[in-house]
Every structure is written in C-alpha cells, then in structure tokens.
Amino acid sequence: MNGPASALETLDARRSVPARQLGEPGPDDAALLRMLQSAVRVPDHGRRVPFRFLRIAGDARHALGEALAAMTLERDPTASEGAIEKDRARFSHAPLVVAVVAVLDPDDHKIPEIERQYSAGAACFALLQAAQAMGFGANWLTGWPAHDPQVRTLLGLGEHERVAGFVHIGTPKMDAPERQRPDPHDLLGDWTGRRA
C-alpha cells in the first residue's frame, strides 16, 4: 500500500530498539547519506541549518567509550566497576552512532536559540524515522555525555555547539517491544478564545 495511509502506518510502527540490541550490519555510506537526506527536511525557521552530523563508527566508538570510562573514574575514584564498564561500552553496541550537533550561533539575534535547538532535535527524530524506513533499528540517546563540556571538546565541537542526541543505528537483534502510548484524546484541548 502506498500513500498517506502507509506513511502513517510507518510512523505508527516506530519503536526505539535498545542500543544493546543493535548489531551488524549497520548502514553503509550510501544508506547513511540517504537517511540524512530525509533527516535534514525538518522545520528550520530562517533557514539557518542549525545542526550538523558527526559519524562515530568502527574503532572510534571504542575509543570514545575508553575516554568516557576514564572521565568517570577521574570524577569519582570510587565509581563502581559496573558504572565504569557501562560508560566504556556506551557507544560499542550499535555499529554506527550519529551525533546530531546543534549549531547555535550566538550572533544570530533574529532566530531564538530555542528554535534552533528544536530544529536540531527534530533532525534527531527524522533520522530515527529514516533509519526505520530503511529497515534498520535506531535509538536516540543523550545521557551525561551529551551535556558534558569535556565530551564536547573531545568530539571537536565548537564553543557554541551542543549535542542534541546520539542516534545509535544498526540491525535489530530483537523485535522492539511496544509500550503503552498516550491517548491523543487525553492530550487534546480546545482554546475557545476566552480566558479561563
């Protein structure tokens, strides 16, 4: 089936596959670029393109994990072996991790920074959708590495760049579990033009 109904079914079927359950094969260069072609079609007030993508693949995933483990131990010498290993393996499961980087030019006074951050977040979600549409599993994660200045420096981010998310992509090793979703009827209200 093609058309709006099948497009909505694809959207409704989206599920996050746990990063630990994403294995080889991952997308090749052509597949990744095709995903990114869809990911850049997000709302972008003022056409600022306030995001970019950073591929983390191969041995770079493990090198990043080793750096995170060292940071964890440096910050807390009493950290448990489990916490250290969690950070060491954080980027090692999926064959590909794409860091979606929000580019927040401080001299841009016309488009509010929050709108540019929303655009970068939308690119994360669009990349998730594109990965699933191409038969891969994906998971959008943040965690402390997404917000840490030392990690930003390690990744080569500029002073006014932030990680909007790490999108882990690979072949699912399991069917992603469905979870209960909110009922849109419970979330929808009407504004009548009058104050409450």
Secondary structure, DSSP 8 states (H G I E B T S, - for coil): --SHHHHHHHHHT-----GGGEES----HHHHHHHHHHHT-S--TTS---EEEEEEETHHHHHHHHHHHHHHHHH-TT--HHHHHHHHHTTTSSSEEEEEEEE--TT--SS-HHHHHHHHHHHHHHHHHHHHHTT-EEEEE-SGGGG-HHHHHHTT--TTEEEEEEEEEEEESS---------HHHH-----SS--
